[in-house]
Amino acid sequence: MRREVSGYSSSVRPVVRYGVVGGLGALGSADVLIKTVRAAQNCKPTGGVDIAFEQRHFDDGPGIADEDYNPIRRKFYVYDVLKGMQGKVENALVPCFLSHTFLSEITPEISYNVVDIFDALLDHIRGKYPEARKIGVLTSSYVRASCLFEQRFEGCAEIVYPDQVVQRDALMQAIYGPSGIKSGHHGSGCLQLLLETCDNLVAKGADIIVPGLSEIPVLMASLQSLTPVPLLDSNLIYAEYALGHDRERERHSFKLGVLGGVGPAATVDFMRKVVSLTHAERDQDHLKIVVEQNPQIPDRTANLIGNGEDPSIPMLATCQRLEAEGANAIAIPCNTAHAFVARIQPYIGIPIINMLTAVVDHLGAGNESFTRVGLLATSGTVESRVYHDIMSSSGRETLVPAPEFQARVMEAIYGSRGVKAGYVSGECSEHLHAAIDHLLENGAEVIILGCTELPLIELDPVRCQHVTLLDPTEILAHSCVALAQ
């Protein structure tokens, strides 16, 4: 199924794909995986679920149980695994509370949804235990010192931790000690240490207890029956929340992909217009943009009107690289290239924003009802009739220059003193003025500068004061900014 939205189409995937980041605690990650699979079988989401588990070798070294632990290696590991899942999943789970101390540094660089374990816990506690006033937390000394639970549960309940001696000698030993869960021990020794820690939290007034270590729920079946207050299965809560979370997915920071180099100066002009059209008070308010400036893409016009090499595959490969870099949509600041968009759109999973459709929408949104539209463009764009077809479907007539004036347009673009050669005034300006005057004499009510290099040419404002010139590059930039917002 495909959905048409504002001039572009996007695929709707029938199956939702989830990824689980393993290796941060092998047993805890595996427990989350198993519970995600079981939860998917129970809730049977519409369309089905695919679950991928990626666990690489990761040796965190000594000191993970300490307050002064340095998480830098873990940070790079999490980023690398999440980046590797890009394009393969729509949602990812990171079953490691320690990693959530730095996850906000990573998620802006990931194009898909990384489910927040604290959002899952807060949603569950507010729904099931709204009267809880004190929440006992079993977590590592590093996470405890980071005050992450206090920050994320602010306004929900008071956070209480075990006494320091219990934290060190019972909880940390139960997880990280030589006979702890991380070493593969699940016997009565670990269980007794965890129960001792839970009793300490209950004595401090905890109404419920939240495991902030993914290894603790591995022993949940034994622990829950022995604790005097509810002990939450944080791994199961995380899994169930993630499966339902896709229906109300967080809006992530939009990233625009730009297929550039067709031509190079037009790409720079497009970028400048995106920046100038974005309402921003600081750097962080601007759009995230990933650009591949690929001037080696074969000339579009040469293919459309002659025997030039087909640019379809290089354009598709560039779009696929932009998609792999996390782009949510792609802009191509080249009118002629849009003759090839229909060929490549089915092979990528993100939409190409159609500049030609945006121009028609812009005409329809104006106060004046233009019906005779002049087109100044490359001969490839003219002969492909992409503008003719889209204008005709909107009830408008497209006027193009007579052959001798079309030759002058091509000279303004491709000539030795044309805009592609770096000139923006002189001969190229005179050629463009002559073509504009010619279209006006033949009844054009508005003129599209239908090659993205043409708006770069300097025109005499006096000679153009009685004509409306449309700049598709600026209109495309408007569409991209609007889509991001």
DORODO-372526 format. One line per 4 residues: number of its first residue (from 0); for each residue z, x, y of C-alpha. Coordinates in nm, 2 decimals. Last residue first. Example, Ala and Ser with C-alpha at 12.3 -4.5 7.8 and 13.67 -1.06 7.14 Angstrom:
<torses>
1> 0.71:1.37:-0.11 | 0.78:1.23:-0.45
</torses>
This chain:
<torses>
484> 1.11:0.78:2.13 | 0.89:1.00:1.92 | 0.62:0.74:1.91 | 0.62:0.71:2.29
480> 0.60:1.08:2.34 | 0.31:1.10:2.09 | 0.12:0.81:2.25 | 0.16:0.96:2.60
476> 0.02:1.29:2.48 | -0.27:1.11:2.33 | -0.34:0.94:2.66 | -0.32:1.28:2.84
472> -0.57:1.43:2.60 | -0.79:1.12:2.62 | -0.83:1.18:3.00 | -0.99:0.86:3.14
468> -1.19:0.89:3.46 | -1.19:0.59:3.70 | -1.46:0.63:3.96 | -1.47:0.58:4.33
464> -1.27:0.89:4.43 | -1.48:1.12:4.21 | -1.70:1.28:4.48 | -1.40:1.32:4.71
460> -1.18:1.46:4.43 | -1.43:1.74:4.36 | -1.39:1.83:3.99 | -1.22:2.12:3.82
456> -1.30:2.14:3.45 | -0.99:2.12:3.22 | -1.04:1.75:3.17 | -1.37:1.84:2.99
452> -1.21:2.06:2.73 | -1.07:1.77:2.53 | -1.41:1.62:2.49 | -1.44:1.25:2.56
448> -1.39:1.25:2.93 | -1.40:0.87:2.92 | -1.58:0.70:3.21 | -1.50:0.36:3.36
444> -1.73:0.10:3.50 | -2.05:0.25:3.37 | -2.36:0.07:3.52 | -2.64:0.32:3.49
440> -2.58:0.48:3.83 | -2.22:0.54:3.72 | -2.34:0.72:3.41 | -2.57:0.95:3.61
436> -2.31:1.03:3.86 | -2.07:1.14:3.59 | -2.34:1.35:3.42 | -2.42:1.53:3.75
432> -2.05:1.59:3.82 | -2.01:1.75:3.48 | -2.31:1.98:3.53 | -2.18:2.08:3.87
428> -1.83:2.15:3.74 | -1.97:2.37:3.46 | -2.18:2.57:3.70 | -1.89:2.66:3.93
424> -1.55:2.57:3.81 | -1.34:2.57:3.49 | -1.48:2.88:3.31 | -1.31:3.02:3.00
420> -1.61:3.05:2.76 | -1.51:2.71:2.62 | -1.53:2.57:2.97 | -1.89:2.67:3.03
416> -2.04:2.98:3.19 | -2.23:3.09:2.88 | -2.27:2.73:2.79 | -2.06:2.54:2.53
412> -1.88:2.28:2.74 | -2.06:2.25:3.07 | -2.39:2.33:2.88 | -2.31:2.04:2.64
408> -2.26:1.80:2.93 | -2.59:1.93:3.08 | -2.77:1.86:2.76 | -2.63:1.51:2.76
404> -2.78:1.48:3.11 | -3.13:1.57:2.98 | -3.09:1.34:2.68 | -2.98:1.03:2.87
400> -2.61:1.00:2.90 | -2.39:0.77:2.69 | -2.29:0.41:2.76 | -2.05:0.23:2.52
396> -2.02:-0.14:2.54 | -1.69:-0.31:2.50 | -1.57:-0.61:2.28 | -1.28:-0.42:2.11
392> -1.48:-0.37:1.79 | -1.76:-0.23:2.00 | -1.54:0.02:2.16 | -1.42:0.15:1.81
388> -1.77:0.17:1.68 | -1.92:0.34:1.99 | -1.63:0.59:2.01 | -1.69:0.70:1.65
384> -2.06:0.70:1.70 | -2.10:1.03:1.50 | -2.40:1.10:1.73 | -2.19:1.09:2.05
380> -1.90:1.29:1.90 | -2.14:1.55:1.77 | -2.33:1.56:2.10 | -2.01:1.66:2.26
376> -1.85:1.41:2.50 | -1.90:1.21:2.82 | -1.87:0.84:2.74 | -1.92:0.56:2.99
372> -1.75:0.23:2.92 | -1.90:-0.10:3.01 | -1.65:-0.38:2.95 | -1.36:-0.28:3.18
368> -1.10:-0.55:3.24 | -0.88:-0.41:3.51 | -0.50:-0.44:3.48 | -0.48:-0.18:3.21
364> -0.32:-0.24:2.86 | -0.66:-0.30:2.69 | -0.80:0.03:2.82 | -0.49:0.22:2.70
360> -0.52:0.06:2.36 | -0.88:0.17:2.35 | -0.78:0.53:2.44 | -0.50:0.52:2.18
356> -0.75:0.41:1.91 | -0.96:0.72:2.00 | -0.67:0.95:1.99 | -0.57:0.84:1.64
352> -0.22:0.97:1.55 | -0.26:1.13:1.21 | 0.00:0.97:0.99 | 0.22:1.15:0.73
348> 0.17:1.16:0.35 | -0.15:1.37:0.34 | -0.46:1.32:0.13 | -0.56:0.97:0.24
344> -0.58:1.10:0.60 | -0.84:1.36:0.53 | -1.17:1.17:0.52 | -1.08:0.91:0.78
340> -0.99:1.20:1.02 | -1.33:1.36:1.01 | -1.50:1.19:1.31 | -1.17:1.25:1.48
336> -1.25:1.62:1.51 | -1.50:1.53:1.78 | -1.22:1.41:2.01 | -1.01:1.72:1.98
332> -0.64:1.72:2.06 | -0.54:1.65:1.69 | -0.19:1.50:1.67 | 0.00:1.49:1.35
328> 0.31:1.28:1.25 | 0.65:1.34:1.10 | 0.61:1.72:1.08 | 0.84:1.89:0.84
324> 0.67:2.23:0.80 | 0.51:2.10:0.47 | 0.34:1.83:0.68 | 0.20:2.09:0.92
320> 0.08:2.29:0.62 | -0.09:1.98:0.49 | -0.26:1.92:0.82 | -0.39:2.27:0.83
316> -0.53:2.24:0.47 | -0.69:1.91:0.57 | -0.86:2.06:0.87 | -0.98:2.36:0.67
312> -1.11:2.11:0.40 | -1.29:1.88:0.65 | -1.46:2.15:0.87 | -1.80:2.12:0.70
308> -2.01:2.43:0.79 | -2.29:2.37:1.04 | -2.62:2.24:0.93 | -2.69:2.03:1.24
304> -2.56:1.74:1.45 | -2.23:1.66:1.28 | -2.16:2.01:1.14 | -2.24:2.20:1.46
300> -2.03:1.94:1.65 | -1.72:2.00:1.44 | -1.72:2.38:1.48 | -1.57:2.54:1.17
296> -1.19:2.57:1.17 | -1.13:2.94:1.26 | -0.96:2.84:1.59 | -0.65:2.76:1.40
292> -0.35:2.72:1.63 | -0.10:2.57:1.40 | 0.16:2.39:1.61 | 0.51:2.26:1.52
288> 0.66:2.05:1.79 | 1.02:1.93:1.85 | 1.01:1.70:2.14 | 1.20:1.76:2.46
284> 1.56:1.64:2.53 | 1.71:1.97:2.40 | 1.56:2.17:2.69 | 1.75:1.96:2.95
280> 1.71:1.66:3.17 | 1.41:1.53:2.99 | 1.16:1.24:3.03 | 0.86:1.37:2.84
276> 0.53:1.33:3.01 | 0.53:1.69:3.15 | 0.61:1.84:2.80 | 0.34:1.64:2.63
272> 0.10:1.73:2.90 | 0.16:2.10:2.87 | 0.11:2.08:2.49 | -0.22:1.90:2.54
268> -0.34:2.16:2.78 | -0.25:2.44:2.54 | -0.44:2.26:2.27 | -0.74:2.21:2.50
264> -0.74:2.59:2.57 | -0.76:2.66:2.19 | -1.04:2.42:2.10 | -1.01:2.29:1.83
260> -0.74:2.56:1.80 | -0.46:2.32:1.73 | -0.36:2.07:1.47 | -0.04:1.97:1.62
256> 0.26:1.85:1.42 | 0.52:1.64:1.60 | 0.88:1.66:1.49 | 1.11:1.35:1.55
252> 1.48:1.42:1.52 | 1.61:1.20:1.25 | 1.67:0.83:1.26 | 1.92:0.77:0.99
248> 1.80:0.57:0.69 | 1.92:0.22:0.66 | 1.75:0.12:0.33 | 1.77:0.49:0.22
244> 2.14:0.48:0.23 | 2.18:0.26:-0.07 | 2.12:0.54:-0.32 | 2.32:0.78:-0.10
240> 2.62:0.56:-0.08 | 2.64:0.53:-0.46 | 2.62:0.90:-0.51 | 2.87:0.99:-0.24
236> 3.12:0.73:-0.37 | 3.07:0.87:-0.72 | 3.14:1.22:-0.60 | 3.44:1.12:-0.39
232> 3.62:0.95:-0.68 | 3.91:0.82:-0.48 | 4.27:0.86:-0.59 | 4.45:0.53:-0.53
228> 4.83:0.57:-0.51 | 5.08:0.64:-0.79 | 4.86:0.91:-0.95 | 4.85:0.92:-1.33
224> 4.57:0.68:-1.42 | 4.34:0.83:-1.16 | 4.39:1.18:-1.28 | 4.26:1.16:-1.64
220> 3.93:0.98:-1.57 | 3.89:1.18:-1.25 | 3.89:1.52:-1.41 | 3.53:1.60:-1.29
216> 3.64:1.43:-0.97 | 3.83:1.75:-0.88 | 3.53:1.98:-0.88 | 3.37:1.83:-0.58
212> 3.65:1.95:-0.35 | 3.76:1.73:-0.07 | 3.93:1.49:-0.31 | 4.06:1.19:-0.11
208> 4.40:1.05:-0.17 | 4.52:0.70:-0.06 | 4.83:0.57:0.11 | 4.97:0.92:0.18
204> 5.33:0.91:0.29 | 5.43:1.28:0.27 | 5.59:1.22:-0.07 | 5.25:1.08:-0.18
200> 5.09:1.41:-0.07 | 5.34:1.61:-0.28 | 5.28:1.39:-0.58 | 4.90:1.46:-0.54
196> 4.96:1.84:-0.55 | 5.18:1.82:-0.86 | 4.92:1.60:-1.02 | 4.66:1.87:-0.94
192> 4.87:2.14:-1.09 | 4.94:1.93:-1.41 | 4.57:1.86:-1.46 | 4.48:2.23:-1.43
188> 4.74:2.32:-1.69 | 4.66:2.02:-1.91 | 4.31:2.14:-1.98 | 3.98:2.13:-1.79
184> 3.91:2.50:-1.78 | 3.55:2.61:-1.70 | 3.63:2.89:-1.46 | 3.56:2.66:-1.16
180> 3.82:2.42:-1.31 | 4.10:2.68:-1.30 | 4.25:2.91:-1.56 | 4.17:3.23:-1.36
176> 4.25:3.04:-1.04 | 3.99:2.88:-0.82 | 4.04:2.50:-0.87 | 4.39:2.45:-1.01
172> 4.51:2.77:-0.85 | 4.40:2.65:-0.51 | 4.58:2.32:-0.56 | 4.90:2.45:-0.71
168> 5.01:2.79:-0.57 | 4.83:2.79:-0.24 | 4.82:2.42:-0.13 | 5.17:2.37:-0.28
164> 5.31:2.66:-0.08 | 5.13:2.52:0.23 | 5.26:2.17:0.19 | 4.99:1.94:0.08
160> 4.76:1.79:0.35 | 4.79:1.48:0.56 | 4.51:1.32:0.77 | 4.61:1.03:0.99
156> 4.37:0.73:0.98 | 4.04:0.60:1.10 | 4.03:0.69:1.47 | 3.93:1.05:1.39
152> 3.82:1.07:1.03 | 3.53:1.32:1.10 | 3.73:1.55:1.33 | 4.05:1.54:1.13
148> 3.86:1.60:0.80 | 3.67:1.90:0.96 | 3.99:2.06:1.08 | 3.83:2.40:0.99
144> 4.17:2.52:0.85 | 4.15:2.25:0.58 | 3.79:2.34:0.50 | 3.90:2.71:0.45
140> 4.21:2.62:0.26 | 4.00:2.42:0.02 | 4.04:2.05:-0.01 | 4.28:1.78:-0.14
136> 4.33:1.53:0.14 | 4.59:1.26:0.17 | 4.49:0.98:0.40 | 4.76:0.81:0.60
132> 4.73:0.47:0.77 | 4.53:0.29:0.50 | 4.50:-0.08:0.60 | 4.11:-0.08:0.59
128> 4.12:0.04:0.23 | 3.81:-0.10:0.06 | 3.55:-0.13:0.34 | 3.68:0.12:0.59
124> 3.75:0.36:0.30 | 3.40:0.33:0.15 | 3.21:0.36:0.48 | 3.43:0.65:0.59
120> 3.37:0.83:0.25 | 2.99:0.79:0.26 | 2.97:0.90:0.63 | 3.18:1.20:0.53
116> 2.94:1.29:0.25 | 2.65:1.30:0.49 | 2.31:1.23:0.33 | 2.04:1.48:0.42
112> 1.74:1.27:0.53 | 1.40:1.44:0.56 | 1.25:1.67:0.82 | 1.50:1.95:0.78
108> 1.56:2.19:1.08 | 1.79:1.94:1.26 | 1.98:1.92:0.93 | 2.08:2.29:0.92
104> 2.34:2.34:1.20 | 2.49:2.00:1.12 | 2.55:2.13:0.77 | 2.80:2.39:0.88
100> 3.14:2.24:0.78 | 2.95:2.02:0.54 | 2.89:2.32:0.32 | 3.27:2.35:0.25
96> 3.26:1.99:0.14 | 3.00:2.06:-0.13 | 2.79:1.79:-0.30 | 2.48:1.84:-0.08
92> 2.28:1.52:-0.14 | 1.91:1.50:-0.04 | 1.69:1.21:0.07 | 1.31:1.16:0.10
88> 1.22:1.42:-0.16 | 0.93:1.65:-0.25 | 0.79:1.72:0.10 | 1.08:1.94:0.18
84> 1.28:2.03:-0.13 | 1.23:2.41:-0.07 | 1.38:2.37:0.28 | 1.69:2.21:0.13
80> 1.72:2.50:-0.11 | 1.68:2.77:0.16 | 1.91:2.59:0.40 | 2.19:2.56:0.14
76> 2.15:2.93:0.04 | 2.15:3.05:0.40 | 2.47:2.87:0.47 | 2.63:2.99:0.15
72> 2.56:3.35:0.26 | 2.71:3.28:0.60 | 3.03:3.11:0.47 | 3.28:3.38:0.57
68> 3.62:3.29:0.41 | 3.91:3.34:0.66 | 4.11:3.05:0.52 | 4.09:3.18:0.17
64> 3.97:2.99:-0.14 | 3.61:3.14:-0.11 | 3.76:3.49:-0.10 | 3.56:3.66:-0.37
60> 3.19:3.64:-0.42 | 2.97:3.35:-0.35 | 2.75:3.41:-0.65 | 2.45:3.18:-0.63
56> 2.20:3.15:-0.91 | 1.97:2.85:-0.83 | 2.04:2.49:-0.89 | 1.79:2.22:-0.80
52> 1.83:1.87:-0.93 | 1.56:1.61:-0.87 | 1.62:1.24:-0.89 | 1.33:0.99:-0.88
48> 1.43:0.63:-0.81 | 1.27:0.29:-0.87 | 1.06:0.05:-0.66 | 1.35:-0.17:-0.57
44> 1.68:0.00:-0.64 | 1.82:-0.05:-0.99 | 2.19:-0.08:-0.89 | 2.33:0.02:-1.24
40> 2.07:0.26:-1.35 | 2.07:0.43:-1.01 | 2.45:0.46:-1.02 | 2.42:0.63:-1.36
36> 2.17:0.89:-1.24 | 2.38:0.95:-0.92 | 2.70:0.98:-1.13 | 2.53:1.25:-1.35
32> 2.40:1.44:-1.05 | 2.73:1.43:-0.87 | 2.91:1.56:-1.18 | 2.65:1.84:-1.21
28> 2.71:1.94:-0.85 | 3.09:1.95:-0.92 | 3.05:2.16:-1.23 | 2.81:2.41:-1.08
24> 2.99:2.45:-0.75 | 2.75:2.55:-0.48 | 2.48:2.59:-0.74 | 2.33:2.25:-0.71
20> 2.16:2.07:-0.42 | 2.08:1.71:-0.54 | 1.74:1.57:-0.45 | 1.64:1.21:-0.41
16> 1.30:1.05:-0.43 | 1.24:0.68:-0.35 | 0.96:0.53:-0.56 | 0.71:0.27:-0.41
12> 0.61:0.51:-0.13 | 0.48:0.34:0.18 | 0.19:0.55:0.31 | 0.13:0.56:0.68
8> -0.17:0.44:0.89 | -0.26:0.51:1.25 | -0.37:0.31:1.55 | -0.04:0.16:1.66
4> 0.09:0.10:1.30 | -0.12:0.00:1.01 | 0.07:0.00:0.68 | -0.08:0.12:0.35
0> 0.00:0.00:0.00
</torses>
